Amino acid sequence: MSWTLETPNGEPLKVNAWNWRPTLELLESSGILDTDTAALLGYNIAMELTGEQAQRIATFLDAYLATTPAGGRVLLDGSITTDPDTFEFHRDDIGRNYSATVAWLTRFRDFCRTATDGFTAC
């Protein structure tokens, strides 16, 4: 499953579920997104975020990434690991399958920074 984030002027950013789910958990647990918004962004329906929300996400990720190791990954439970992803499917602990990489969070931050008119996720 994947999502496409797109600005009103057509700038797209694609993300898979493995990166998107922990990103939403991070934004919800930090208070950047409320519970309902985070939940709706987890479905493949058209959900719009405002330019103000996009800028709040970018600002938060600036600070968050400054304290996250370069090769780090944020797991679904919010913990950070620097262990490389083996891409092994963990049936016994499904949460270990999800991780938002620093590279993805950086791309998402940059996308949000340019999304001054907001973006749609679907």
A tleap script that builds the chain and sets N, CA, C and O, in Angstrom:
source leaprc.protein.ff14SB
mol = sequence {
  NMET SER TRP THR LEU GLU THR PRO ASN GLY
  GLU PRO LEU LYS VAL ASN ALA TRP ASN TRP
  ARG PRO THR LEU GLU LEU LEU GLU SER SER
  GLY ILE LEU ASP THR ASP THR ALA ALA LEU
  LEU GLY TYR ASN ILE ALA MET GLU LEU THR
  GLY GLU GLN ALA GLN ARG ILE ALA THR PHE
  LEU ASP ALA TYR LEU ALA THR THR PRO ALA
  GLY GLY ARG VAL LEU LEU ASP GLY SER ILE
  THR THR ASP PRO ASP THR PHE GLU PHE HIE
  ARG ASP ASP ILE GLY ARG ASN TYR SER ALA
  THR VAL ALA TRP LEU THR ARG PHE ARG ASP
  PHE CYS ARG THR ALA THR ASP GLY PHE THR
  ALA CCYS
}
set mol.1.N position { 0.845 -1.161 0.000 }
set mol.1.CA position { 0.000 0.000 0.000 }
set mol.1.C position { 0.896 1.232 0.000 }
set mol.1.O position { 1.952 1.255 0.632 }
set mol.2.N position { 0.458 2.232 -0.709 }
set mol.2.CA position { 1.232 3.469 -0.758 }
set mol.2.C position { 0.295 4.667 -0.845 }
set mol.2.O position { -0.888 4.542 -1.164 }
set mol.3.N position { 0.857 5.813 -0.556 }
set mol.3.CA position { 0.139 7.085 -0.609 }
set mol.3.C position { 0.906 8.022 -1.521 }
set mol.3.O position { 2.125 7.930 -1.665 }
set mol.4.N position { 0.158 8.925 -2.132 }
set mol.4.CA position { 0.762 10.018 -2.875 }
set mol.4.C position { 0.353 11.310 -2.193 }
set mol.4.O position { -0.832 11.593 -2.020 }
set mol.5.N position { 1.342 12.078 -1.815 }
set mol.5.CA position { 1.119 13.404 -1.259 }
set mol.5.C position { 1.312 14.374 -2.413 }
set mol.5.O position { 2.275 14.254 -3.171 }
set mol.6.N position { 0.407 15.333 -2.553 }
set mol.6.CA position { 0.511 16.236 -3.700 }
set mol.6.C position { 0.074 17.645 -3.320 }
set mol.6.O position { -0.972 17.847 -2.703 }
set mol.7.N position { 0.896 18.607 -3.703 }
set mol.7.CA position { 0.572 20.011 -3.481 }
set mol.7.C position { -0.438 20.466 -4.527 }
set mol.7.O position { -0.592 19.804 -5.554 }
set mol.8.N position { -1.132 21.581 -4.292 }
set mol.8.CA position { -2.086 22.086 -5.277 }
set mol.8.C position { -1.469 22.355 -6.655 }
set mol.8.O position { -2.164 22.292 -7.670 }
set mol.9.N position { -0.150 22.657 -6.691 }
set mol.9.CA position { 0.490 22.913 -7.990 }
set mol.9.C position { 1.019 21.632 -8.635 }
set mol.9.O position { 1.701 21.690 -9.658 }
set mol.10.N position { 0.704 20.461 -8.037 }
set mol.10.CA position { 1.025 19.190 -8.672 }
set mol.10.C position { 2.347 18.560 -8.277 }
set mol.10.O position { 2.758 17.583 -8.904 }
set mol.11.N position { 3.032 19.075 -7.265 }
set mol.11.CA position { 4.283 18.470 -6.817 }
set mol.11.C position { 3.958 17.217 -6.003 }
set mol.11.O position { 3.347 17.324 -4.940 }
set mol.12.N position { 4.356 16.020 -6.484 }
set mol.12.CA position { 4.013 14.789 -5.770 }
set mol.12.C position { 5.166 14.267 -4.906 }
set mol.12.O position { 6.338 14.548 -5.156 }
set mol.13.N position { 4.789 13.508 -3.895 }
set mol.13.CA position { 5.745 12.760 -3.093 }
set mol.13.C position { 5.066 11.444 -2.742 }
set mol.13.O position { 3.989 11.438 -2.145 }
set mol.14.N position { 5.686 10.334 -3.108 }
set mol.14.CA position { 5.119 9.013 -2.826 }
set mol.14.C position { 5.756 8.436 -1.576 }
set mol.14.O position { 6.931 8.664 -1.292 }
set mol.15.N position { 4.950 7.679 -0.832 }
set mol.15.CA position { 5.433 7.029 0.387 }
set mol.15.C position { 4.711 5.695 0.554 }
set mol.15.O position { 3.519 5.575 0.270 }
set mol.16.N position { 5.459 4.701 1.019 }
set mol.16.CA position { 4.849 3.400 1.278 }
set mol.16.C position { 4.385 3.320 2.732 }
set mol.16.O position { 4.721 4.166 3.561 }
set mol.17.N position { 3.606 2.283 3.014 }
set mol.17.CA position { 3.052 2.115 4.356 }
set mol.17.C position { 4.133 1.907 5.403 }
set mol.17.O position { 3.976 2.324 6.551 }
set mol.18.N position { 5.228 1.265 5.015 }
set mol.18.CA position { 6.300 0.972 5.969 }
set mol.18.C position { 6.897 2.253 6.545 }
set mol.18.O position { 7.278 2.281 7.715 }
set mol.19.N position { 6.983 3.311 5.742 }
set mol.19.CA position { 7.481 4.608 6.217 }
set mol.19.C position { 6.361 5.512 6.737 }
set mol.19.O position { 6.566 6.267 7.687 }
set mol.20.N position { 5.179 5.438 6.121 }
set mol.20.CA position { 4.099 6.369 6.433 }
set mol.20.C position { 3.507 6.128 7.820 }
set mol.20.O position { 3.275 7.077 8.569 }
set mol.21.N position { 3.265 4.882 8.160 }
set mol.21.CA position { 2.635 4.583 9.460 }
set mol.21.C position { 3.455 5.118 10.641 }
set mol.21.O position { 2.887 5.790 11.502 }
set mol.22.N position { 4.756 4.851 10.719 }
set mol.22.CA position { 5.500 5.419 11.851 }
set mol.22.C position { 5.614 6.942 11.784 }
set mol.22.O position { 5.746 7.596 12.819 }
set mol.23.N position { 5.566 7.510 10.586 }
set mol.23.CA position { 5.576 8.971 10.452 }
set mol.23.C position { 4.317 9.546 11.091 }
set mol.23.O position { 4.385 10.521 11.840 }
set mol.24.N position { 3.171 8.943 10.796 }
set mol.24.CA position { 1.914 9.416 11.383 }
set mol.24.C position { 1.919 9.248 12.899 }
set mol.24.O position { 1.459 10.130 13.623 }
set mol.25.N position { 2.438 8.119 13.381 }
set mol.25.CA position { 2.533 7.898 14.830 }
set mol.25.C position { 3.408 8.966 15.479 }
set mol.25.O position { 3.070 9.490 16.540 }
set mol.26.N position { 4.525 9.287 14.845 }
set mol.26.CA position { 5.433 10.310 15.358 }
set mol.26.C position { 4.743 11.670 15.428 }
set mol.26.O position { 4.845 12.372 16.434 }
set mol.27.N position { 4.045 12.037 14.363 }
set mol.27.CA position { 3.373 13.338 14.321 }
set mol.27.C position { 2.219 13.415 15.310 }
set mol.27.O position { 1.954 14.473 15.880 }
set mol.28.N position { 1.533 12.294 15.512 }
set mol.28.CA position { 0.447 12.273 16.495 }
set mol.28.C position { 0.994 12.324 17.924 }
set mol.28.O position { 0.507 13.101 18.745 }
set mol.29.N position { 1.986 11.515 18.217 }
set mol.29.CA position { 2.514 11.477 19.585 }
set mol.29.C position { 3.182 12.793 19.979 }
set mol.29.O position { 3.253 13.124 21.162 }
set mol.30.N position { 3.667 13.534 19.001 }
set mol.30.CA position { 4.300 14.824 19.295 }
set mol.30.C position { 3.282 15.967 19.385 }
set mol.30.O position { 3.628 17.086 19.763 }
set mol.31.N position { 2.024 15.672 19.034 }
set mol.31.CA position { 0.982 16.694 19.094 }
set mol.31.C position { 0.887 17.555 17.847 }
set mol.31.O position { 0.106 18.507 17.814 }
set mol.32.N position { 1.659 17.242 16.829 }
set mol.32.CA position { 1.603 18.012 15.576 }
set mol.32.C position { 0.294 17.733 14.843 }
set mol.32.O position { -0.301 18.639 14.258 }
set mol.33.N position { -0.153 16.479 14.877 }
set mol.33.CA position { -1.444 16.094 14.307 }
set mol.33.C position { -2.333 15.570 15.418 }
set mol.33.O position { -1.859 14.892 16.330 }
set mol.34.N position { -3.629 15.882 15.347 }
set mol.34.CA position { -4.548 15.308 16.322 }
set mol.34.C position { -4.859 13.864 15.928 }
set mol.34.O position { -4.573 13.445 14.807 }
set mol.35.N position { -5.431 13.125 16.835 }
set mol.35.CA position { -5.690 11.700 16.641 }
set mol.35.C position { -6.549 11.434 15.410 }
set mol.35.O position { -6.249 10.522 14.640 }
set mol.36.N position { -7.605 12.210 15.211 }
set mol.36.CA position { -8.500 11.987 14.075 }
set mol.36.C position { -7.792 12.235 12.741 }
set mol.36.O position { -7.942 11.458 11.799 }
set mol.37.N position { -7.032 13.305 12.669 }
set mol.37.CA position { -6.315 13.620 11.429 }
set mol.37.C position { -5.296 12.538 11.114 }
set mol.37.O position { -5.195 12.096 9.969 }
set mol.38.N position { -4.542 12.108 12.116 }
set mol.38.CA position { -3.553 11.048 11.902 }
set mol.38.C position { -4.225 9.762 11.441 }
set mol.38.O position { -3.718 9.078 10.552 }
set mol.39.N position { -5.367 9.431 12.044 }
set mol.39.CA position { -6.083 8.213 11.657 }
set mol.39.C position { -6.573 8.303 10.221 }
set mol.39.O position { -6.425 7.351 9.455 }
set mol.40.N position { -7.148 9.424 9.851 }
set mol.40.CA position { -7.654 9.584 8.480 }
set mol.40.C position { -6.530 9.550 7.447 }
set mol.40.O position { -6.712 9.036 6.344 }
set mol.41.N position { -5.370 10.098 7.805 }
set mol.41.CA position { -4.227 10.059 6.888 }
set mol.41.C position { -3.719 8.636 6.691 }
set mol.41.O position { -2.978 8.370 5.745 }
set mol.42.N position { -4.105 7.728 7.566 }
set mol.42.CA position { -3.709 6.329 7.445 }
set mol.42.C position { -4.549 5.534 6.469 }
set mol.42.O position { -4.228 4.385 6.167 }
set mol.43.N position { -5.627 6.133 5.968 }
set mol.43.CA position { -6.476 5.481 4.970 }
set mol.43.C position { -6.146 6.042 3.598 }
set mol.43.O position { -5.628 7.153 3.482 }
set mol.44.N position { -6.441 5.285 2.576 }
set mol.44.CA position { -6.216 5.766 1.212 }
set mol.44.C position { -7.446 6.518 0.718 }
set mol.44.O position { -8.109 6.116 -0.239 }
set mol.45.N position { -7.726 7.617 1.399 }
set mol.45.CA position { -8.785 8.530 0.990 }
set mol.45.C position { -8.152 9.903 0.851 }
set mol.45.O position { -7.109 10.176 1.446 }
set mol.46.N position { -8.773 10.755 0.076 }
set mol.46.CA position { -8.221 12.100 -0.098 }
set mol.46.C position { -8.390 12.892 1.201 }
set mol.46.O position { -9.506 13.133 1.659 }
set mol.47.N position { -7.283 13.277 1.766 }
set mol.47.CA position { -7.261 14.041 3.017 }
set mol.47.C position { -6.377 15.257 2.793 }
set mol.47.O position { -5.227 15.127 2.372 }
set mol.48.N position { -6.915 16.442 3.074 }
set mol.48.CA position { -6.153 17.666 2.841 }
set mol.48.C position { -5.572 18.208 4.145 }
set mol.48.O position { -6.229 18.224 5.186 }
set mol.49.N position { -4.332 18.646 4.054 }
set mol.49.CA position { -3.702 19.379 5.140 }
set mol.49.C position { -3.455 20.801 4.660 }
set mol.49.O position { -3.165 21.028 3.485 }
set mol.50.N position { -3.569 21.740 5.561 }
set mol.50.CA position { -3.395 23.145 5.205 }
set mol.50.C position { -1.913 23.489 5.101 }
set mol.50.O position { -1.047 22.719 5.518 }
set mol.51.N position { -1.648 24.639 4.545 }
set mol.51.CA position { -0.281 25.133 4.498 }
set mol.51.C position { 0.283 25.333 5.890 }
set mol.51.O position { 1.467 25.087 6.120 }
set mol.52.N position { -0.556 25.779 6.832 }
set mol.52.CA position { -0.112 25.960 8.217 }
set mol.52.C position { 0.284 24.618 8.834 }
set mol.52.O position { 1.303 24.527 9.520 }
set mol.53.N position { -0.515 23.583 8.593 }
set mol.53.CA position { -0.176 22.259 9.114 }
set mol.53.C position { 1.130 21.751 8.500 }
set mol.53.O position { 1.974 21.190 9.199 }
set mol.54.N position { 1.289 21.950 7.200 }
set mol.54.CA position { 2.514 21.515 6.525 }
set mol.54.C position { 3.733 22.225 7.106 }
set mol.54.O position { 4.782 21.605 7.282 }
set mol.55.N position { 3.607 23.507 7.402 }
set mol.55.CA position { 4.730 24.250 7.962 }
set mol.55.C position { 5.039 23.803 9.389 }
set mol.55.O position { 6.203 23.762 9.787 }
set mol.56.N position { 3.995 23.465 10.168 }
set mol.56.CA position { 4.216 22.948 11.520 }
set mol.56.C position { 4.945 21.615 11.468 }
set mol.56.O position { 5.826 21.354 12.288 }
set mol.57.N position { 4.581 20.767 10.503 }
set mol.57.CA position { 5.270 19.479 10.336 }
set mol.57.C position { 6.739 19.725 9.996 }
set mol.57.O position { 7.626 19.108 10.587 }
set mol.58.N position { 6.999 20.624 9.046 }
set mol.58.CA position { 8.383 20.911 8.629 }
set mol.58.C position { 9.208 21.435 9.802 }
set mol.58.O position { 10.348 21.014 9.995 }
set mol.59.N position { 8.641 22.343 10.579 }
set mol.59.CA position { 9.349 22.910 11.729 }
set mol.59.C position { 9.645 21.829 12.766 }
set mol.59.O position { 10.754 21.756 13.297 }
set mol.60.N position { 8.652 20.996 13.050 }
set mol.60.CA position { 8.861 19.901 13.993 }
set mol.60.C position { 9.958 18.962 13.495 }
set mol.60.O position { 10.848 18.590 14.261 }
set mol.61.N position { 9.902 18.575 12.219 }
set mol.61.CA position { 10.893 17.639 11.691 }
set mol.61.C position { 12.293 18.243 11.668 }
set mol.61.O position { 13.273 17.515 11.827 }
set mol.62.N position { 12.409 19.542 11.474 }
set mol.62.CA position { 13.721 20.203 11.583 }
set mol.62.C position { 14.354 19.898 12.938 }
set mol.62.O position { 15.502 19.459 13.014 }
set mol.63.N position { 13.601 20.131 13.991 }
set mol.63.CA position { 14.117 19.914 15.341 }
set mol.63.C position { 14.315 18.425 15.619 }
set mol.63.O position { 15.317 18.033 16.218 }
set mol.64.N position { 13.379 17.609 15.194 }
set mol.64.CA position { 13.460 16.169 15.454 }
set mol.64.C position { 14.662 15.548 14.752 }
set mol.64.O position { 15.404 14.770 15.351 }
set mol.65.N position { 14.850 15.891 13.489 }
set mol.65.CA position { 15.958 15.317 12.723 }
set mol.65.C position { 17.318 15.769 13.247 }
set mol.65.O position { 18.312 15.061 13.083 }
set mol.66.N position { 17.367 16.929 13.868 }
set mol.66.CA position { 18.636 17.422 14.422 }
set mol.66.C position { 19.125 16.536 15.565 }
set mol.66.O position { 20.314 16.541 15.884 }
set mol.67.N position { 18.221 15.778 16.185 }
set mol.67.CA position { 18.595 14.914 17.301 }
set mol.67.C position { 18.555 13.430 16.943 }
set mol.67.O position { 18.740 12.578 17.813 }
set mol.68.N position { 18.315 13.117 15.677 }
set mol.68.CA position { 18.197 11.723 15.235 }
set mol.68.C position { 19.458 11.328 14.482 }
set mol.68.O position { 19.903 12.076 13.611 }
set mol.69.N position { 20.050 10.171 14.790 }
set mol.69.CA position { 21.262 9.745 14.082 }
set mol.69.C position { 21.030 9.646 12.568 }
set mol.69.O position { 19.950 9.262 12.119 }
set mol.70.N position { 22.048 9.993 11.802 }
set mol.70.CA position { 21.934 10.023 10.340 }
set mol.70.C position { 21.414 8.710 9.746 }
set mol.70.O position { 20.611 8.743 8.813 }
set mol.71.N position { 21.844 7.578 10.253 }
set mol.71.CA position { 21.380 6.294 9.727 }
set mol.71.C position { 20.218 5.721 10.502 }
set mol.71.O position { 19.902 4.538 10.373 }
set mol.72.N position { 19.578 6.552 11.307 }
set mol.72.CA position { 18.523 6.068 12.184 }
set mol.72.C position { 17.207 5.810 11.483 }
set mol.72.O position { 16.944 6.277 10.375 }
set mol.73.N position { 16.397 5.040 12.188 }
set mol.73.CA position { 15.041 4.752 11.747 }
set mol.73.C position { 14.123 4.871 12.954 }
set mol.73.O position { 14.448 4.394 14.041 }
set mol.74.N position { 12.986 5.503 12.759 }
set mol.74.CA position { 11.990 5.631 13.816 }
set mol.74.C position { 11.018 4.469 13.655 }
set mol.74.O position { 10.376 4.319 12.615 }
set mol.75.N position { 10.920 3.655 14.694 }
set mol.75.CA position { 10.038 2.498 14.648 }
set mol.75.C position { 8.614 2.905 14.985 }
set mol.75.O position { 8.370 4.022 15.441 }
set mol.76.N position { 7.689 2.009 14.761 }
set mol.76.CA position { 6.270 2.281 14.972 }
set mol.76.C position { 5.971 2.704 16.405 }
set mol.76.O position { 5.061 3.499 16.639 }
set mol.77.N position { 6.725 2.182 17.362 }
set mol.77.CA position { 6.501 2.531 18.768 }
set mol.77.C position { 7.200 3.829 19.183 }
set mol.77.O position { 7.160 4.211 20.352 }
set mol.78.N position { 7.841 4.508 18.223 }
set mol.78.CA position { 8.506 5.780 18.503 }
set mol.78.C position { 9.963 5.658 18.874 }
set mol.78.O position { 10.666 6.666 18.947 }
set mol.79.N position { 10.431 4.456 19.107 }
set mol.79.CA position { 11.848 4.288 19.438 }
set mol.79.C position { 12.693 4.459 18.174 }
set mol.79.O position { 12.202 4.343 17.051 }
set mol.80.N position { 13.964 4.736 18.393 }
set mol.80.CA position { 14.893 4.946 17.274 }
set mol.80.C position { 15.936 3.843 17.304 }
set mol.80.O position { 16.464 3.490 18.359 }
set mol.81.N position { 16.221 3.310 16.136 }
set mol.81.CA position { 17.271 2.311 16.020 }
set mol.81.C position { 18.241 2.729 14.922 }
set mol.81.O position { 17.866 3.401 13.961 }
set mol.82.N position { 19.469 2.325 15.079 }
set mol.82.CA position { 20.457 2.528 14.012 }
set mol.82.C position { 20.806 1.186 13.369 }
set mol.82.O position { 21.667 1.114 12.493 }
set mol.83.N position { 20.133 0.131 13.811 }
set mol.83.CA position { 20.325 -1.172 13.164 }
set mol.83.C position { 19.820 -1.087 11.735 }
set mol.83.O position { 18.742 -0.542 11.495 }
set mol.84.N position { 20.575 -1.613 10.781 }
set mol.84.CA position { 20.114 -1.584 9.403 }
set mol.84.C position { 18.845 -2.422 9.227 }
set mol.84.O position { 18.670 -3.442 9.893 }
set mol.85.N position { 17.985 -1.993 8.344 }
set mol.85.CA position { 16.763 -2.736 8.033 }
set mol.85.C position { 17.137 -3.933 7.172 }
set mol.85.O position { 17.740 -3.768 6.111 }
set mol.86.N position { 16.787 -5.126 7.614 }
set mol.86.CA position { 17.082 -6.344 6.847 }
set mol.86.C position { 15.961 -6.667 5.870 }
set mol.86.O position { 16.100 -7.570 5.045 }
set mol.87.N position { 14.852 -5.942 5.954 }
set mol.87.CA position { 13.665 -6.147 5.130 }
set mol.87.C position { 13.031 -7.510 5.377 }
set mol.87.O position { 12.238 -7.998 4.573 }
set mol.88.N position { 13.396 -8.116 6.509 }
set mol.88.CA position { 12.790 -9.377 6.922 }
set mol.88.C position { 11.392 -9.077 7.453 }
set mol.88.O position { 11.187 -8.096 8.169 }
set mol.89.N position { 10.433 -9.931 7.097 }
set mol.89.CA position { 9.070 -9.764 7.583 }
set mol.89.C position { 8.942 -10.466 8.933 }
set mol.89.O position { 9.162 -11.672 9.034 }
set mol.90.N position { 8.587 -9.710 9.962 }
set mol.90.CA position { 8.484 -10.247 11.318 }
set mol.90.C position { 7.018 -10.523 11.643 }
set mol.90.O position { 6.276 -9.620 12.028 }
set mol.91.N position { 6.619 -11.760 11.486 }
set mol.91.CA position { 5.224 -12.127 11.786 }
set mol.91.C position { 4.932 -12.074 13.282 }
set mol.91.O position { 3.802 -11.784 13.677 }
set mol.92.N position { 5.919 -12.345 14.113 }
set mol.92.CA position { 5.732 -12.377 15.562 }
set mol.92.C position { 5.637 -10.983 16.185 }
set mol.92.O position { 5.087 -10.829 17.275 }
set mol.93.N position { 6.163 -9.979 15.509 }
set mol.93.CA position { 6.156 -8.612 16.031 }
set mol.93.C position { 6.019 -7.664 14.844 }
set mol.93.O position { 7.005 -7.086 14.388 }
set mol.94.N position { 4.806 -7.509 14.352 }
set mol.94.CA position { 4.538 -6.750 13.118 }
set mol.94.C position { 5.058 -5.313 13.208 }
set mol.94.O position { 5.419 -4.725 12.188 }
set mol.95.N position { 5.099 -4.737 14.421 }
set mol.95.CA position { 5.583 -3.373 14.583 }
set mol.95.C position { 7.029 -3.195 14.159 }
set mol.95.O position { 7.432 -2.093 13.788 }
set mol.96.N position { 7.816 -4.261 14.206 }
set mol.96.CA position { 9.219 -4.174 13.792 }
set mol.96.C position { 9.358 -4.002 12.275 }
set mol.96.O position { 10.431 -3.642 11.790 }
set mol.97.N position { 8.290 -4.254 11.532 }
set mol.97.CA position { 8.348 -4.131 10.078 }
set mol.97.C position { 8.279 -2.675 9.614 }
set mol.97.O position { 8.692 -2.358 8.498 }
set mol.98.N position { 7.771 -1.814 10.447 }
set mol.98.CA position { 7.562 -0.416 10.086 }
set mol.98.C position { 8.685 0.448 10.638 }
set mol.98.O position { 9.036 0.346 11.813 }
set mol.99.N position { 9.246 1.296 9.791 }
set mol.99.CA position { 10.225 2.265 10.272 }
set mol.99.C position { 10.322 3.421 9.291 }
set mol.99.O position { 10.398 3.227 8.078 }
set mol.100.N position { 10.316 4.618 9.839 }
set mol.100.CA position { 10.485 5.824 9.031 }
set mol.100.C position { 11.964 6.175 9.049 }
set mol.100.O position { 12.518 6.526 10.091 }
set mol.101.N position { 12.586 6.079 7.905 }
set mol.101.CA position { 14.019 6.360 7.829 }
set mol.101.C position { 14.276 7.861 7.893 }
set mol.101.O position { 13.412 8.676 7.567 }
set mol.102.N position { 15.478 8.199 8.317 }
set mol.102.CA position { 15.872 9.604 8.345 }
set mol.102.C position { 15.805 10.185 6.933 }
set mol.102.O position { 15.404 11.335 6.752 }
set mol.103.N position { 16.193 9.398 5.941 }
set mol.103.CA position { 16.130 9.881 4.548 }
set mol.103.C position { 14.693 10.223 4.162 }
set mol.103.O position { 14.446 11.259 3.545 }
set mol.104.N position { 13.743 9.355 4.522 }
set mol.104.CA position { 12.338 9.633 4.212 }
set mol.104.C position { 11.848 10.853 4.971 }
set mol.104.O position { 11.213 11.727 4.380 }
set mol.105.N position { 12.129 10.934 6.271 }
set mol.105.CA position { 11.673 12.077 7.062 }
set mol.105.C position { 12.253 13.387 6.537 }
set mol.105.O position { 11.593 14.424 6.593 }
set mol.106.N position { 13.472 13.344 6.031 }
set mol.106.CA position { 14.096 14.535 5.441 }
set mol.106.C position { 13.367 14.943 4.167 }
set mol.106.O position { 13.090 16.124 3.962 }
set mol.107.N position { 13.058 13.975 3.313 }
set mol.107.CA position { 12.296 14.285 2.079 }
set mol.107.C position { 10.922 14.836 2.424 }
set mol.107.O position { 10.459 15.798 1.811 }
set mol.108.N position { 10.274 14.228 3.403 }
set mol.108.CA position { 8.943 14.684 3.817 }
set mol.108.C position { 9.013 16.089 4.398 }
set mol.108.O position { 8.155 16.918 4.098 }
set mol.109.N position { 10.012 16.372 5.220 }
set mol.109.CA position { 10.195 17.718 5.775 }
set mol.109.C position { 10.359 18.744 4.659 }
set mol.109.O position { 9.731 19.802 4.679 }
set mol.110.N position { 11.209 18.421 3.687 }
set mol.110.CA position { 11.447 19.342 2.573 }
set mol.110.C position { 10.184 19.549 1.747 }
set mol.110.O position { 9.905 20.665 1.307 }
set mol.111.N position { 9.423 18.485 1.535 }
set mol.111.CA position { 8.148 18.573 0.824 }
set mol.111.C position { 7.197 19.490 1.582 }
set mol.111.O position { 6.586 20.378 0.988 }
set mol.112.N position { 7.066 19.281 2.893 }
set mol.112.CA position { 6.171 20.107 3.703 }
set mol.112.C position { 6.590 21.571 3.691 }
set mol.112.O position { 5.748 22.468 3.657 }
set mol.113.N position { 7.882 21.802 3.718 }
set mol.113.CA position { 8.388 23.171 3.704 }
set mol.113.C position { 7.948 23.906 2.428 }
set mol.113.O position { 7.642 25.097 2.475 }
set mol.114.N position { 7.917 23.204 1.302 }
set mol.114.CA position { 7.516 23.840 0.041 }
set mol.114.C position { 6.006 23.846 -0.164 }
set mol.114.O position { 5.509 24.510 -1.075 }
set mol.115.N position { 5.264 23.108 0.679 }
set mol.115.CA position { 3.807 23.001 0.536 }
set mol.115.C position { 3.113 24.139 1.284 }
set mol.115.O position { 2.318 23.902 2.194 }
set mol.116.N position { 3.418 25.356 0.895 }
set mol.116.CA position { 2.882 26.528 1.600 }
set mol.116.C position { 1.368 26.646 1.448 }
set mol.116.O position { 0.718 27.306 2.259 }
set mol.117.N position { 0.802 26.019 0.424 }
set mol.117.CA position { -0.639 26.015 0.239 }
set mol.117.C position { -1.257 24.702 0.691 }
set mol.117.O position { -2.421 24.429 0.399 }
set mol.118.N position { -0.484 23.888 1.400 }
set mol.118.CA position { -0.968 22.609 1.893 }
set mol.118.C position { -0.750 21.488 0.906 }
set mol.118.O position { -0.102 21.672 -0.125 }
set mol.119.N position { -1.290 20.326 1.220 }
set mol.119.CA position { -1.189 19.187 0.319 }
set mol.119.C position { -2.312 18.204 0.598 }
set mol.119.O position { -2.950 18.232 1.650 }
set mol.120.N position { -2.531 17.339 -0.374 }
set mol.120.CA position { -3.519 16.281 -0.269 }
set mol.120.C position { -2.781 14.960 -0.167 }
set mol.120.O position { -1.811 14.726 -0.888 }
set mol.121.N position { -3.238 14.103 0.721 }
set mol.121.CA position { -2.701 12.749 0.848 }
set mol.121.C position { -3.796 11.781 0.420 }
set mol.121.O position { -4.926 11.848 0.902 }
set mol.122.N position { -3.448 10.894 -0.480 }
set mol.122.CA position { -4.401 9.838 -0.879 }
set mol.122.C position { -3.664 8.657 -1.455 }
set mol.122.O position { -4.287 7.671 -1.847 }
savepdb mol mol.pdb
quit
